[in-house]
């Protein structure tokens, strides 16, 4: 019997068959050097990681639209603070639900 892996978007809860259809989105707070050129998620004080699909990334402005898509849609004004707040709220709700 074959094993089938499904990927679910943590934001819209849609299922996807391919790992390319979802991306890791995360917020990390580090006590290290502020000028570091890359982030290592193994050495952070706080980490929140979620899987988001391409439509959710585009809707929040984290994934750029192509020129054709920009012409079709009016840009939504969502701030980076709103995105981070939503991710933290999701994490808090998940942890409260698992207690």
DANOR-V335863 format. One record per residue. N is the residue number from 1. D_CENTER is the distance of its C-alpha to the mean C-alpha in Angstrom with 1 decimal. Layout:
# DANOR-V335863
N,D_CENTER ; N,D_CENTER
This chain:
# DANOR-V335863
1,32.4 ; 2,29.2 ; 3,25.9 ; 4,23.1 ; 5,19.4 ; 6,17.0 ; 7,13.2 ; 8,11.7 ; 9,8.6 ; 10,7.9 ; 11,7.9 ; 12,11.0 ; 13,12.3 ; 14,13.8 ; 15,15.0 ; 16,15.0 ; 17,17.7 ; 18,16.4 ; 19,13.8 ; 20,13.6 ; 21,12.2 ; 22,8.8 ; 23,6.7 ; 24,5.5 ; 25,2.9 ; 26,5.8 ; 27,8.7 ; 28,12.1 ; 29,15.6 ; 30,18.4 ; 31,22.1 ; 32,22.9 ; 33,24.0 ; 34,22.3 ; 35,23.3 ; 36,21.6 ; 37,20.5 ; 38,17.8 ; 39,15.8 ; 40,16.7 ; 41,14.5 ; 42,17.8 ; 43,19.4 ; 44,17.4 ; 45,18.6 ; 46,15.5 ; 47,12.2 ; 48,9.2 ; 49,6.9 ; 50,4.9 ; 51,5.3 ; 52,4.6 ; 53,8.0 ; 54,9.7 ; 55,11.2 ; 56,8.3 ; 57,7.1 ; 58,10.8 ; 59,11.5 ; 60,9.6 ; 61,11.1 ; 62,8.5 ; 63,10.3 ; 64,14.0 ; 65,16.4 ; 66,19.5 ; 67,22.8 ; 68,23.8 ; 69,20.7 ; 70,21.1 ; 71,24.7 ; 72,23.8 ; 73,21.3 ; 74,21.8 ; 75,19.0 ; 76,17.4 ; 77,17.6 ; 78,14.4 ; 79,14.4 ; 80,12.0 ; 81,13.6 ; 82,12.7 ; 83,8.9 ; 84,9.4 ; 85,12.0 ; 86,10.1 ; 87,7.6 ; 88,11.0 ; 89,12.9 ; 90,11.0 ; 91,11.7 ; 92,15.2 ; 93,15.9 ; 94,15.0 ; 95,17.3 ; 96,20.0 ; 97,20.1 ; 98,20.6 ; 99,23.5
